[in-house]
Structures are given as structure tokens and as C-alpha cells.
């Protein structure tokens, strides 16, 4: 429910219009907010340029299974001159404030939101812009740019619970271990919730060993709930030296054919045996069940360059079955396919006489043979019509099973199929950039279309949490267009008895939206899009490749940062920067623009999200320095003398040369040797070693361009002076 802003009748002061900087509200923190299940956690709500404010409403979406709001604390003093309240409606938290006699201004922390974190897992904290509103004291609305946040599990806690999975044959049992490690206090009560995929696993039982004997396990809706209590407490710690003690063994029947995750679910808590009991912080690590090594294989064919409106045969091919000592006697397959991108027609070839049925978007195949049979090769063909839009998948689903004539399961490896579109004609949705609170036109246009297009049907989906539909405009004068909107789908039908001459040079139309939320707002072609010529009496479909777009679209840039040594040691905990502009090295100006930044994890992995553009990577140069050794000084001396060394001579300013340039100028010479020798001798950069200006670390600066797709870019770093790394 959206609460309207009303100020008391006593508000008589009317403020004139004043121009300020961009107002912002943010729930993001650096580093990201983390907690252990069962712990309270504070999330600051930061604002800037909230000037002369009379009323505020924030609507924040969260996962209530992971977070529960318990209050608003540490309020800005300016909020005391009004009325602040909060309430939760479903998965949305509402926070409202109204002034009473004065209209304060705010910049900085507005307040802390107090939550109880009941993870594990991550809960987003997303502003819902259409229900957020900030008003000045004169009743005018303040445009605000919103930045979302999140709360996730604190994995720095050494006490941990770990699920250790295993491998299984389809149709056979699998046992998963639940281990509790590094518990330094006795536990009095345990509640663990573990989520599993019911299409791939059937829960059988839970058994506790040693101290954990007596655990109770029940499953409902794909979640196993484990409970255990011990009066006076007990040592539940698992030790590698006694691997079969203090365990909870979870037994499932594995019904899948691909790997499946076992994940700790919100509601996990372990408490002490004290009075009152206290929460024990725990890090939770998920597990996985995987199929065993296959002895035979089943694969679905793929079609590349499929043309819309065309029929295609997808072969089901079997291999390595005929060489088995115990031959296959029965097959049960369930094959889900993307509908309506694909329409099933029939089994166009079925030499082994399998029973093939279709139900909804699934094809089921059943075959039995009392006597051993030879089934390798093309077992049958499934015929589909490709309707588009985009890639259409055909997968081996849950419950696929091959058994011998004696009923034993055969471990099979499965390869799915895919139909990818072809054609030389293209339809595009544009990718404009627009600020929050503005109106934007998103163009729809075509390229490489034939000259006889007579009918266009488009179904276009948009993100209505960030975009508010206004209208569709600017259709071509040729033909007539009809537009209907259902939910977040825009339906467009355009018909013309004469071809539109500008189809490859002029936008077909503009989709007009009001941008109500920042960040990525996709606008995508949906199922049912079709373009046809004007042939009479039966038009033909023009095979088209559909390219999606949106507003403020961003794409992931990811990679791994490693040290430039032989094992390529991952560099964890390093800030990585995505920069734009000229790389000034070895100069310090012009200063590049930092487009995004993040911190690498323990494996050196990083990821950031940015719009299309050209970028280069850099890292934090002010990390603690690990000193260079005599071998580095000797190699630097050899390089300066023109002798063979570990420093490549080309290309200019490669990473080793950057590590050698501790003087940080345009040359590597004797000055760098002296400066490095002084630091090795203990003279830190500063008054006693003023020419060591290169920072503590240096990095490669790979450049790349983001064009409507994610980019993977690894790079390396070195401590300055370490020109002979090992």
C-alpha cells in the first residue's frame, strides 16, 4: 500500500525553489554487510542533498526468510522534529517520516536499520522506486537516485558447518555428511535446514553418530529440517583424525542425471547449553551430489542457424551401450523443451518401437526389451517446429533411467540439445541511458530486411519495477499499427499492403517509458514475435534474429587477479578498479575515471557490472609491501647494464619493467637501483627514501571494450621491486 504524504495544517512555511546537487539514497556498504545466522545486523541508510525536507517514504524489498527488521536506531538529529515509523508488508519494508514544524536538511547517515539475520544466504535490500518518495517542505518532489544493498553470510567465522556430498548412480542411494568443525564450546541445541532439488533427490533418512545420535530429520517441500538437543550440552566437533565420528548422515535416492546442490536454508541456528542459551556464530558451506562416471552416453542433437517457421528433426543418439556385459533392457526418458519456441510434431523416426508421448512442454520416451538388444546409434528422431524467439533448449530431465535386463541401473552421461536461430535479417531493441525520474524513448529497429515486409508482430517485455510504460510512438506512415499492453508485455501488430521502404534505415517505433528506478532495466523480445512478407494469399515468415536491449543496461566484467610468478598465486583481498580514459603510466596525470571497483575473493576472483564502453583494469597500489630480495637488486642491476635478466625488454612498460621502475619516471636506470637498495635496507618511502614513489604494488593494465555482452579479463600484479618473483 502506497502511503500518501500529508503535512499537518500547521506547516505554513513555504520554501522557494533552490538548485542543489543530485540527491541520493543508498543501502550499499563497503565492504558489503555480512552477519552470521541468528545475529543482529545494522544497515546504514545514507543520503546526500536531502535539503529542506518535509516528508520521506522509503519502500525496501528484502527476503523475509533471511532478514527481519526489528527497529530504526541511531537516527539523524533532524528526524527528531517529526514522526518516524516503520512497518513490514510481506517482503517490503516501509519507512516513513513527516516533519512537524521545521524542514531539516540531511547529508550522511539518516539512520541504521536493525535486522535479525536468519540466513545463510543473501538478502537483497532493494529500493522499490515507485513507492519511494521524498518531498520538500513546499510539497515539491525531490528526485532521488537510489543505490541498493544486501546482507550476506559472514564467511570469516572459523566455526563452520559443511555439507560433504558424493557421487551416485541414477536410481541409487547417496549419503551426504553434515560436519560441524572448529566448535570450541558445547552445543545445547541444533536446528539445521537443508534445501534440495526434489526433481533429483528423494530424502530417505537422517542418522546422527556419537554425540549427535538422536537427531530428528523430516523433509517437506524440498527442505530437510534437522533438530537435536542435549541437556548440559555436548561436543559436536568433527575431527579429520576421527572422520566417522560426530556426523549427521543424510541419505537420499538420486533420481537426476546432472549435478545437484544441497544448500543450507534460512533458519539454521546452533546455540550453547547455557541459561539463557546463546547463538554460536557459524559459517555454512553447501555441498553437491554428482552423477558417477558414465559407462554409456545419450545425446540430443542440436540445430544451428534455425529458420523461424521451419521443421527440424532432433536425433536421440546412444553410444557405448552395446559393449556392456549387461545390456540395456529398459529406458525411461523425460525431455523438457522450450515451448512455445518449439512445437513438438511427432517422432519422425522410431526404429526400435519406443513409446513416445508429449504432454505440455515435455516429451516422454519409454522402451523395454526382455532380451538384450543393440541400441547404439540413432535411437529415434524427434520432430519440432522452430517458432523462435532466441535459443530453444532440449534437455534430459529428472527421472531419466537406463536399466539392464535384470533391473540394475546403468550410469549414463547425458548431453542436451539446443536450437539456435539463423537468418540474415535482424530486429533490435535500443540501449539508451537515462537518469532516474526522466522519460526515455527506446527505439525498435530492423536491419537486413527484404524489401517486401508486410506484417510485423512483436511482443516486448519490460521491467516494470524500474520502467513505467507511457506509449508507443513514431510508427512508419506506411501501414497501420495496433498496440495493446498486458501487464509488462507490449503487443504490437503492424500491417501494410505495400512494403515500407525505410525499414532498414528508420526506427520502426519508439517505446516510451518513465524511468522510476536506476540500474539495469531490460527490454526484451518475447515469444510470439514474427515478421512476414506481403505475399498473397499466404505470407511467408522472414527468419529473423532478435536482439534484446533496455535502459541503463550493464554487463559483468570478471576475471582472476594473480601474482606474476610460476604458480600464478591468487591475490585475494585486493581492490580492483575498472577505469576509463588514458592510461597515464608512468605519469600520474591525466587522472582516469574510476567506473567501478570491487575486492577480490580468496581465489583472486572479481566481478563488476558496467555499461557499454572501453575500460582498463588496475589494482590497489597501497597494500602492505613484501620486500624485494638481493636477487631482485642483482637482476635490476643486470637490466640497467644491458645484460640478460628476468626483466623483459619488450614491450615497453611490461609488468616486470613497472616493478623495476620504483623511481616512477620515464626511465629505468641507476636511480631505481639506489632507491630499491635503500628500501631493502629498511628505509621506508618518505623523508629517508623520498624517491621511492611507485607505491607498494603495480599491475598490468589490460584494456577491453564492453559491447552488449559480459567480458572475462584476467590480469596480474607484482610488488614493486620484485623483478625476480617466485
Secondary structure, 3 states (H helix, E strand, C coil): CCCCCCCCCCCCCCCCCCCCCCEEEECCCCCCEEECCCEEEEEEEEEEEECCEEEEEEEEECCCCCEEEEEEECCCHHHHHEEEEEEEECCEEEEEEEECCCCCCEEEEEEEEEEEECCCCCEEEEECHHHCEEEECCCCECCEEEECEEEEECCCCCCEEEEECEEECCCCEEEEEEEEECCCCCEEEEEEEEECCCCCEEEEEEEECHHHCCCEEEEECCEEEEEEEEEEEECCCCCHHHCCCCEEEEEEEECCCCCEEEEECCCCEEEECCCCCCECCCEEECEEEEECCCCEEEEECCEEEECCCEEEEEEEEEECCCCCCCCEEEEEEEEEECCCCEEEEEEEECCCCCEEEEECCEEEEEEECCCCCCCCEEEEEEEEEECCCCCEEEEECCCCEEEECCCCECCEEEECEEEEECCCEEEEECCCCCCCCCEEEEEEEEECCCCCEEEEEEEEEECCCCEEEEEEECCCCCCEEEEEEECCEEEEEEECCCCCCCCCCCCCEEEEEEECCCCCEEEEECCCCEEEECCCCCCCECCEEEECEEECCCEEEEEEEEECCCCCCECCCCEEEEEECCCCCCCCCCCCEEEEEEECCCCCEEEEEECCEEEEEEECCCCCCCCCCHHHHHHHHHHHCCCCCCCCCCCCCCHHHHHHCCCCCCCCCHHHHHHHHHHHCCCCCECCECCCCCCCEEECCCEEEECCCCEECCEEEEECCCCCCC
